[in-house]
Amino acid sequence: MIKKELENQRKNLQQIQQLELKNEKTLKEISKIKRLKRAKGITLIALIITILFSYDEKLKCSNSKGFLLATI
């Protein structure tokens, strides 16, 4: 009887350890996803700023209104 209880406790302990490992892996994956989202957001902001500066430079180089309409 005691052996069966010990066996059950060992099985339960193994299951708990497996769940802890899964939780740890899941937390790592969530952390990776958060880092990727942050990096993508920064990249998007940098792209928008670059486009705005390049558009501004094109406007400075051209004085004609036709160029403005063509770029839009």
C-alpha positions in Angstrom: 0.0 0.0 0.0 2.8 2.4 0.9 4.7 1.4 -2.2 1.7 2.3 -4.4 1.3 5.7 -2.7 5.0 6.4 -3.2 4.7 5.4 -6.8 1.7 7.7 -7.3 3.6 10.5 -5.7 6.6 9.9 -7.9 4.3 10.0 -11.0 2.7 13.2 -9.8 6.1 14.7 -9.2 7.2 13.8 -12.7 4.0 15.3 -14.2 4.6 18.5 -12.2 8.2 18.7 -13.4 7.1 18.2 -17.0 4.4 20.9 -16.6 7.0 23.3 -15.2 9.3 22.6 -18.1 6.4 23.3 -20.5 5.6 26.5 -18.7 9.2 27.6 -18.8 9.4 27.0 -22.6 6.1 28.9 -23.0 7.4 31.9 -21.1 10.5 31.9 -23.2 8.4 31.8 -26.4 6.3 34.7 -25.1 9.4 36.7 -24.4 10.8 36.1 -27.9 7.5 37.2 -29.4 7.5 40.4 -27.3 11.0 41.1 -28.5 10.1 40.5 -32.1 7.1 42.8 -31.8 9.1 45.5 -30.3 11.8 45.2 -33.0 9.2 45.3 -35.8 7.6 48.4 -34.3 11.0 50.2 -34.1 11.7 49.1 -37.7 8.3 50.5 -38.9 8.9 53.8 -37.1 12.4 54.1 -38.7 10.9 53.3 -42.1 8.3 56.0 -41.8 10.8 58.6 -40.6 13.1 57.7 -43.5 10.2 58.0 -46.0 9.3 61.4 -44.6 12.8 62.8 -44.7 13.3 61.5 -48.2 10.0 63.1 -49.3 11.0 66.3 -47.7 14.4 66.3 -49.6 12.5 65.7 -52.9 10.3 68.7 -52.2 13.3 70.9 -51.3 15.0 69.8 -54.6 12.0 70.7 -56.7 10.2 73.9 -56.9 7.5 72.9 -59.3 4.0 72.0 -58.2 3.8 69.4 -60.9 6.5 67.4 -59.1 4.4 67.5 -55.8 1.4 66.1 -57.6 3.4 63.5 -59.3 4.9 62.3 -56.0 1.5 62.0 -54.4 
